[in-house]
């Protein structure tokens, strides 16, 4: 399953980056999160999905 961030929904709060830095990072502008590793299997990926206040992260 690939990790996907809805760019329109992302608020740039960095919750996913703080929770799971192996899978997420901030973009070059620092205003949106991006997926560093779409196939990351780390346990923290599900924690990051739950931590996202905008519910912008999904697995597809």
Backbone as a chain_set.jsonl record, in Angstrom:
{"seq": "XXXXXXXXXXXXXXXXXXXXXXXXXXXXXXXXXXXXXXXXXXXXXXXXXXXXXXXXXXXX", "coords": {"N": [[0.839, -1.192, 0.0], [0.497, 2.194, -0.787], [1.473, 5.29, 0.677], [-0.348, 8.259, 0.877], [-0.653, 11.78, 0.681], [-3.106, 14.211, 0.887], [-2.698, 17.035, -0.708], [-4.186, 19.39, -0.799], [-5.659, 19.276, 1.545], [-3.758, 19.165, 3.555], [-2.414, 20.887, 6.311], [0.06, 21.626, 7.05], [1.046, 21.21, 9.624], [3.006, 19.622, 10.692], [2.708, 17.341, 12.251], [2.768, 14.685, 11.304], [5.407, 14.464, 10.433], [6.824, 14.787, 12.794], [5.874, 12.563, 14.161], [6.52, 10.389, 12.495], [9.264, 10.447, 11.089], [10.652, 8.834, 9.296], [9.018, 8.34, 7.161], [7.816, 10.725, 6.379], [8.281, 14.19, 5.413], [8.828, 17.758, 5.374], [7.901, 19.915, 2.67], [9.904, 21.777, 0.254], [9.237, 24.466, 0.67], [8.374, 24.393, 3.224], [5.742, 24.412, 4.034], [3.929, 22.367, 3.638], [3.395, 18.886, 4.171], [5.16, 16.103, 2.802], [5.386, 12.867, 1.314], [8.067, 10.949, 2.111], [8.873, 8.333, 1.764], [6.929, 6.401, -0.007], [6.302, 3.71, 0.269], [6.785, 3.025, 2.862], [6.966, 0.967, 5.715], [6.925, 1.321, 8.386], [5.882, 1.163, 11.811], [5.079, 3.572, 12.789], [3.738, 4.904, 10.784], [0.94, 4.438, 10.736], [0.367, 5.659, 13.166], [0.985, 8.291, 12.515], [-0.965, 8.804, 10.599], [-3.234, 8.721, 12.22], [-2.606, 10.881, 13.848], [-2.86, 13.115, 12.26], [-4.456, 16.143, 12.071], [-5.981, 17.136, 9.997], [-6.817, 14.976, 8.636], [-5.516, 14.182, 6.306], [-3.9, 12.166, 5.372], [-3.631, 9.045, 3.806], [-3.718, 5.518, 3.034], [-3.251, 3.815, 0.034]], "CA": [[0.0, 0.0, 0.0], [1.243, 3.45, -0.863], [1.031, 6.374, 1.549], [-0.713, 9.423, 0.073], [-1.082, 12.976, 1.401], [-3.949, 15.134, 0.127], [-2.01, 18.329, -0.62], [-5.166, 20.453, -0.522], [-6.115, 19.164, 2.93], [-2.633, 19.306, 4.486], [-2.303, 22.202, 6.943], [1.465, 21.898, 7.337], [1.238, 21.252, 11.076], [4.188, 18.804, 10.95], [2.423, 16.224, 13.163], [3.224, 13.43, 10.695], [6.868, 14.488, 10.391], [7.269, 14.557, 14.159], [5.493, 11.21, 14.552], [7.146, 9.365, 11.652], [10.201, 11.096, 10.172], [11.132, 7.899, 8.286], [8.096, 8.32, 6.025], [7.318, 12.052, 6.008], [9.122, 15.364, 5.571], [8.175, 18.963, 4.883], [8.34, 20.281, 1.323], [10.943, 22.803, 0.188], [8.726, 25.724, 1.211], [8.092, 24.181, 4.64], [4.346, 24.677, 4.351], [3.13, 21.155, 3.436], [4.107, 17.628, 4.34], [5.246, 15.23, 1.641], [5.775, 11.497, 1.643], [9.475, 10.68, 1.809], [8.938, 6.937, 1.316], [5.529, 5.973, -0.184], [6.127, 2.307, 0.628], [7.278, 2.826, 4.232], [6.221, -0.033, 6.482], [7.151, 1.604, 9.802], [4.699, 1.188, 12.67], [4.686, 4.958, 13.054], [2.908, 5.432, 9.691], [-0.445, 4.452, 11.203], [0.295, 6.683, 14.208], [0.974, 9.589, 11.832], [-2.295, 8.944, 9.993], [-4.146, 9.053, 13.321], [-2.222, 12.169, 14.423], [-3.121, 14.219, 11.328], [-5.722, 16.816, 12.401], [-6.734, 17.41, 8.768], [-7.147, 13.673, 8.028], [-5.022, 14.312, 4.933], [-3.031, 11.049, 5.01], [-4.305, 7.771, 3.601], [-2.973, 4.463, 2.34], [-4.053, 3.341, -1.103]], "C": [[0.878, 1.248, 0.0], [0.627, 4.484, 0.067], [0.788, 7.599, 0.67], [-1.124, 10.565, 0.99], [-1.907, 13.825, 0.452], [-3.369, 16.532, 0.319], [-2.964, 19.472, -0.297], [-5.609, 20.446, 0.935], [-5.001, 19.416, 3.941], [-2.518, 20.742, 4.982], [-0.856, 22.572, 7.244], [1.791, 21.943, 8.813], [2.455, 20.462, 11.55], [3.953, 17.641, 11.913], [2.94, 14.906, 12.592], [4.745, 13.347, 10.681], [7.427, 14.195, 11.779], [6.996, 13.118, 14.597], [6.264, 10.148, 13.783], [8.104, 9.993, 10.627], [10.791, 10.155, 9.12], [10.279, 7.943, 7.021], [7.687, 9.699, 5.523], [8.379, 13.126, 6.212], [8.339, 16.57, 5.067], [8.728, 19.294, 3.498], [9.38, 21.401, 1.385], [10.527, 24.141, 0.762], [8.432, 25.614, 2.699], [6.648, 24.381, 5.025], [3.421, 23.468, 4.178], [4.009, 19.934, 3.692], [4.098, 16.865, 3.018], [5.695, 13.856, 2.119], [7.21, 11.288, 1.183], [9.627, 9.284, 1.217], [7.517, 6.397, 1.201], [5.26, 4.529, 0.235], [6.597, 1.997, 2.052], [6.362, 1.876, 4.996], [6.33, 0.22, 7.982], [5.831, 1.646, 10.566], [4.182, 2.607, 12.867], [3.82, 5.55, 11.939], [1.449, 5.505, 10.136], [-0.643, 5.484, 12.307], [0.218, 8.073, 13.576], [-0.376, 9.843, 11.175], [-3.299, 9.358, 11.059], [-3.869, 10.437, 13.893], [-2.592, 13.361, 13.532], [-4.473, 14.867, 11.632], [-6.593, 17.088, 11.178], [-7.21, 16.126, 8.084], [-6.724, 13.644, 6.561], [-4.204, 13.114, 4.463], [-3.845, 9.768, 4.895], [-3.316, 6.766, 3.026], [-3.856, 3.986, 1.2], [-3.357, 2.202, -1.805]], "O": [[1.878, 1.322, 0.714], [-0.592, 4.543, 0.225], [1.615, 7.937, -0.177], [-1.852, 10.357, 1.96], [-1.47, 14.128, -0.658], [-3.53, 17.139, 1.378], [-2.592, 20.417, 0.4], [-5.903, 21.501, 1.498], [-5.272, 19.837, 5.066], [-2.523, 21.689, 4.195], [-0.573, 23.7, 7.648], [2.719, 22.642, 9.22], [2.888, 20.619, 12.692], [4.917, 17.013, 12.352], [3.496, 14.094, 13.33], [5.309, 12.274, 10.896], [8.391, 13.443, 11.92], [7.796, 12.525, 15.321], [6.628, 9.117, 14.348], [7.788, 10.061, 9.439], [11.374, 10.625, 8.143], [10.759, 7.622, 5.934], [7.259, 9.84, 4.378], [9.259, 12.998, 7.064], [7.309, 16.419, 4.41], [9.881, 18.99, 3.193], [9.691, 21.905, 2.464], [11.362, 24.879, 1.285], [8.26, 26.631, 3.371], [6.337, 24.51, 6.209], [2.246, 23.54, 4.537], [5.216, 19.96, 3.455], [3.16, 16.966, 2.228], [6.3, 13.71, 3.181], [7.521, 11.436, 0.001], [10.406, 9.075, 0.287], [6.945, 5.973, 2.205], [4.119, 4.167, 0.522], [6.786, 0.832, 2.403], [5.138, 1.979, 4.925], [5.865, -0.599, 8.774], [4.807, 2.096, 10.052], [2.988, 2.817, 13.084], [3.22, 6.607, 12.136], [0.792, 6.526, 9.934], [-1.697, 6.116, 12.383], [-0.528, 8.932, 14.048], [-0.875, 10.968, 11.19], [-4.122, 10.244, 10.829], [-4.788, 11.103, 14.372], [-2.63, 14.496, 14.006], [-5.516, 14.233, 11.475], [-7.807, 17.253, 11.304], [-7.918, 16.177, 7.079], [-7.451, 13.159, 5.694], [-3.845, 13.038, 3.288], [-4.646, 9.446, 5.773], [-2.222, 7.126, 2.591], [-5.057, 3.777, 1.374], [-3.877, 1.671, -2.786]]}, "num_chains": 1, "name": "protein.A"}
